[in-house]
């Protein structure tokens, strides 16, 4: 996979020759020469990349080209660092310091020029080997950008996992879970090989209507190979008793064990323990789960690849091993994946499957041995093939690819199909896929942050961008392609569209790590399970620290080659950042889970090539002023968990495109945080008018996304409104949170009306009294999410809000409405998906007419003590999937329960799959 690497190197060389030409005259001729050699070779690399799996000589040749390209970029970046240091020294009053940097620059220029000349000779030698290996010039796989652009618009069909067959088995498993007479079956185990569909079946059971009605509490925990007992127990408890989250996070291990045990005794709980790897893991968790007699109907649903683990957890429990799909079921699943729009279309003739394609499909699906994961991945591959010839090519290739597999049996069949899906992946997407090896097992990767990481690494070329697109849009298309091919699993934002996050199936992650390390793309070092071994040419590294890493410092290997470093810590107490200055060529620096290291070292300013810096989910408390030296930084993520002291230097980062401020911070100099120099900024999150100067927004003309908050007083709100409404800027979407005493005077209400009319306002949250809600025609049609708290409205707000055409989420918290009755009329809330009513003190009666809220999927009612009953109109909302009733009177909840008979209100929600009564 050398072609993407060479493309990135060429992009770096173009920047050197064009953007900074006046500074690089010392190596300009050498850079131009190597650029021509690489451009000449680039035409051959697509063909070479496609042949390297079948010819080890080609694989070795590609590896040498890749390393040569890396070496070119290394030398150029070293030269840029020396030039930058020399330029910065010109402002110094120290003559000796100026002279030192001047002579260092001369020496570096000579060395870099010499090295590039040597690499040029090496590349010329490699070029002579092209004919020997039968490598030809060509354009490789054509890019179908128009098809990929469409993926975001109609993507819901590939998000939900298609389920075929096993319907009777699901009924049988549900019966075992909800049958209280089977006391000995406290554990229901699903065991079988990877890819057989254990987790998919468990999800079906977990969301099954009868199961949701039977149990009072639900929790899902995934036991990865590198799991932490405390994290797992905390996660389960928070799901079972979310109202005690704060207490749970402070509990010691023994307290967690007792609390988890007791809550399963007091109420009927279902805990899913997914992917249990060993009996040892169960022995560590066992004390937290009650035995058969003490369980009060609580049960565990276990999935594992190991039959012995199922026996160890509960020898007398029920064990189920999923069967393989039949040939007919396999073809049905493949058809759903490869032709996703056929099933729901009324025009059968238009979408009739070519008989020859169907014949080939049935032959190919036999190679998947009835394993759902392999079939889905094959279907994801075939969805990108449109003609019979395309399918014939896949059929021939997959026969060859599976024939050369290293083993036999079902598990090998899964592995071979997954590997073939990677082999078929267009070259421009392979690096994007391999980059995912840097994230932990079962980790939910935030899509927006992933795009920024890809761009920081230069993986996605600039020439991919279409008209009116940003590079973030291009990156989203790349993720869409990976998801369409079932290489990654994605979650789509319900209201905003686009992708929320993604993750890898554990077998796909195994493939990803194997390929990434074989291609020398990244190295994963886990100090929790292994010691570090040196690799002098690693370019990307992911390090997982133990709680005590004194014997495992990050001092192994050579630092100067590394471009990206991902550091994951769990209560790590050692100073693992002391070697930071050695990472001279670093583009990406990612910290997560650092709770004991409170200050980022001054050496961070020496990493001048840094494009991406993230401190998220850590507890850093102070940043150094040297941060201002990071003039090439594109993404700065400061969303830490504590109060952060920030030096007032961010405004110097002229290339910054994405800034995530912490929710709680102060500046080092006590002044408001300056942002006026960030002309290229596209994303600004947690902009607080109390801590930032709202006038700086006028300078941010390229901003696409703004999340801002106004607290205590409304003085800055007019300037916020002015910016959101300003036509010439590029703002696409804004979210605004306002916390103030009131909107009551005529002046304040006029300000509220003006705000509500902002056509780029997407999400609005207001905490404070509102004398009267403005009429619906004052609301912009772009508003999709609204949250009110303590509004003290006296008139029914639904009369106004139900007329908003794009409103998808509505939350009304404590005392938002003081009236007694609420009415939702026919055709009201046409796009509402989520409704939460919480803490309405006088709310007694609620009427929902047939035809209201036709798309509602989730309803939460909490702490509305005077509400007499659920509205009868809920039975007309067939889309409702989840109903959560919390902190309500016991008789109210009793009428919703289905015991031997039915509660008085159960018929209204009989159709809802997931009903939770807390």
Residue, then its C-alpha position, 0 to 999 in steps of 0.5 A: x500500500x505505497x500509493x497513498x504514502x507517496x501521494x501524501x509525500x508529494x502533497x508535502x513536497x508541493x507545500x514546500x515548493x509552493x507555500x514556503x518557496x522563499x525559505x527552501x532555496x537550499x534544497x529546492x532543486x533536490x526536492x523538485x528532482x525527487x518530486x518528479x521521480x515519485x510522480x513518475x512512479x505513482x502511475x505504477x503503484x496502483x497496479x503494484x498494490x493490487x498484485x502484492x498479495x499474490x507475489x511476495x517480490x512485489x510486496x517487498x518492492x512496494x514496502x521499499x517504495x513506501x519506506x523511501x517515500x517516508x524517508x523523503x518526507x522525514x528529511x523535508x520535515x526535519x529541514x522545515x523544523x530547522x528553518x522554523x527554529x532559525x526564523x524564530x531565533x531572529x527575535x532573540x536578543x541573544x547573539x550566540x543563540x542566533x549564531x547557533x541556529x544559523x549554523x545548525x540550519x546550514x548543517x541541516x540543509x547540507x545533510x537533507x540535500x545529501x540524503x534526498x539525493x541518495x533516496x533519489x538514486x534508490x528510487x531510480x533503482x526501484x523503478x528499473x525493477x518494474x518490468x521484472x515484476x510485470x508492473x504496468x502503468x495505469x489508473x487503477x480503480x476508478x473513483x465513483x465519487x458521485x455514488x459515494x456522495x449519495x451514501x450519506x443521503x440514503x444510508x439508513x438501510x445499512x445501519x440496522x443489521x438484517x436478521x434472517x432465519x433463527x426466528x423460532x430460536x429467538x422465541x425459545x430463548x425469550x421463553x428461557x429468559x422470562x420463565x421464572x419457574x426455571x430457577x436453575x437457569x439463572x444464566x442463559x449462554x450463547x456460545x459459538x465461533x466468531x462471526x456466527x451471530x452471537x451478539x446479533x442474537x443477544x441484541x434481538x433478545x435484549x430489545x425483544x418486547x416480552x423481555x423488556x416487559x418482564x424485567x425492571x432493569x437492563x444493562x449491557x457490558x462487553x468483556x474485551x480481552x483487555x477489560x477492567x473489572x472496576x470499569x465493567x461493574x461501574x458501567x453495569x450499575x450506572x445502567x441499572x440505577x442511573x440516578x446514583x451515577x455520582x455515587x457509583x463513580x466514587x465507590x471502591x471495588x468492594x462497594x461496587x461488588x456489594x451494590x451490584x449484587x444487592x440491586x439484582x436481589x431487590x429488583x428483576x434485572x437482565x444483565x448481558x455480558x457480551x464476549x466473555x473470553x475466559x473463566x478467569x474473567x468470570x471468577x473476578x465478576x462472580x461475587x457481584x452476581x447473586x446465586x439462584x435462590x437470591x436472584x429474585x428473578x434477575x438473569x444473565x445473558x452471556x455470549x462467549x466463543x468458549x463452551x467451557x466458559x459457559x459451563x464454568x459460569x453456570x453448569x446448570x444454566x441453559x446453553x445455546x449454540x447458534x446454527x449456521x444459516x441454510x443456503x436459502x437463508x444465506x442467499x436471502x441475507x446476501x440479497x438484502x445486503x447486496x440489493x438493499x433497496x429492492x425489498x421495499x420498492x413497489x416496482x418489482x420489474x425495475x429491481x428484478x435481480x439478474x438471473x445470472x447475478x443470482x446464480x453467481x451470488x448463490x455460488x459465492x455465498x456457499x463459500x461463507x459456510x452459513x456464517x452471518x458476518x462473512x455473508x454481510x461482508x460479502x454483501x457489502x463488497x457486492x453492493x459496490x459492483x453494478x454489472x454482471x461482469x463485475x460480479x463475475x470478476x468477484x466470483x473468480x477472485x474470491x475462488x482464488x483468494x479462498x483457495x489460498x487460505x491457510x486452513x479449513x473450516x468455518x472460522x477460516x472461511x470467515x477470516x478469508x472473506x474478511x481478508x478478501x473484502x480488504x483486498x477488494x477495497x479501493x486503494x484510497x480507502x485502505x489507509x482510512x481502514x487501517x487507521x482504525x487499528x489505533x483505537x481500543x477494542x469495542x471503542x465507539x469512535x466519534x465520527x467527526x473526530x475520526x475525520x479530523x484525524x484522517x485529515x491531520x495525517x494527510x490520508x485524504x487528498x485535497x483534490x477529492x473535494x467537490x464544489x461547496x464541500x469541505x474536507x470534512x465532507x469528503x472524509x464523511x464520504x470515505x467513512x460511508x464507503x467503509x460502512x457500505x462495504x460492512x468494514x465498519x459498523x456505524x450509528x447515524x444521527x437520528x435528527x441531524x443526519x450523518x454519522x455519529x460514531x463507528x466501531x469495528x467488529x472484533x474479527x474485523x479489528x483483528x484483521x485491521x491490526x494484522x494488516x496495519x502491522x504487516x504494512x508497517x502502518x502502525x504498532x500497538x503496544x499494550x503494557x497491560x499484557x506485553x513488554x515493548x519491543x523496538x521497531x526502528x521504522x514504526x510511523x504510528x504507535x498506540x500505547x496502552x499503559x498499566x496503572x504503574x508503568x515504572x518498568x515500562x517507559x515509552x523509551x523503546x524504539x526510535x522516536x524520530x520516525x513516528x507521525x502519530x502517537x495514541x496514548x491510553x492510560x488508566x490511572x497512570x501515575x508515572x510521567x510518561x510525557x518526559x520523552x515528548x520532545x523526541x517525537x520531532x515529526x509528530x502530526x497526531x498526539x492523542x491522550x485519553x484517560x490521563x487522570x493523574x498527570x495534570x500539566x502538559x509539559x512545555x516540550x509540547x511547543x517543540x512539536x511544530x509539525x503537530x496537526x492534531x492534539x487531543x486531551x479528551x476524557x483526561x484530567x489535565x489542569x494546566x497548559x503551557x504557553x509554548x502551546x502557541x508555537x503549534x502554528x500548523x495545528x488543525x484540531x485542538x481538542x481540550x474537552x477535559x473532565x476538570x477545570x483547565x487553565x489555558x494560556x491566551x495563545x490559541x489565537x496564534x494558531x492560524x491554521x486551526x480548523x477545529x477547536x473544542x474548548x472545555x466546558x469549564x476553563x479560565x485563562x492564565x492571564x485572567x482576560x477573555x480567551x482571544x480567538x480573533x486570529x483563527x480565520x480558518x476555523x470551521x468548528x467551535x465547540x463550548x464557546x462561552x460568552x463569559x470566558x470568550x469575547x463575542x466580538x471575535x466571532x466576526x473574524x471567524x468567517x469560515x465557521x461551519x459549526x458553532x456551539x455556544x452558551x450565554x450565562x447569567x445576563x443577556x448582554x452578549x446575546x445580540x452579538x451572537x444573534x447578529x453572527x448567526x444571522x449574518x448571510x455572508x458567513x459559511x455557518x451551517x449549523x449552530x447550537x445555543x444554550x442560554x441560562x439567565x433569570x428571565x425573558x419577561x420584559x418587552x425588550x427581552x421578549x423581542x430579543x427572544x423572537x429575533x433569536x428564534x428567527x435565526x435561520x441557522x439555529x439548529x438546537x436551542x436550550x433555555x433555562x429561565x422564566x419565559x413570560x409568554x412563548x412567541x407564536x410559531x411563525x417567529x420560529x425558524x424552520x431550521x430549529x430541530x431540537x429544543x429544551x426548556x427548563x424552569x420556563x414557568x409557562x402558563x399556557x400550553x406550549x404544545x399549541x405553538x411547538x407542534x407547528x414547527x416543521x422540523x422539530x425532532x427533539x423536545x425536552x421540557x424540564x422542571x416547571x417549564x409548564x405550570x398548567x394542568x392540561x396539554x393537547x397534541x392535535x392531529x398533524x402536529x409535530x410531523x417530525x418529532x422523534x424524541x419527547x421528554x416531559x420531566x418535573x411538570x408540577x401541575x400537569x394532570x391531563x394529556x390528550x393526543x389526537x390520532x395523527x399527532x406525532x406520527x414519527x415519535x420513537x422515544x417518550x420519557x415521562x418523569x416526576x409528573x406526579x399529578x398526571x392521571x393517566x397516559x393519553x389514549x392517543x399513544x396507541x395510534x403512534x405505531x412508530x413508538x419504540x421506547x417508553x420510559x416512565x420514571x419517578x411516577x406514582x406507583x399506581x400510575x406505573x401499575x396500570x402500565x404493567x402486564x401481569x396475569x392480566x393487563x393494567x388499565x393503561x397497558x392497551x395504550x402501549x401494548x405495541x411498544x417494544x421497550x417499556x421501562x418503569x423505574 
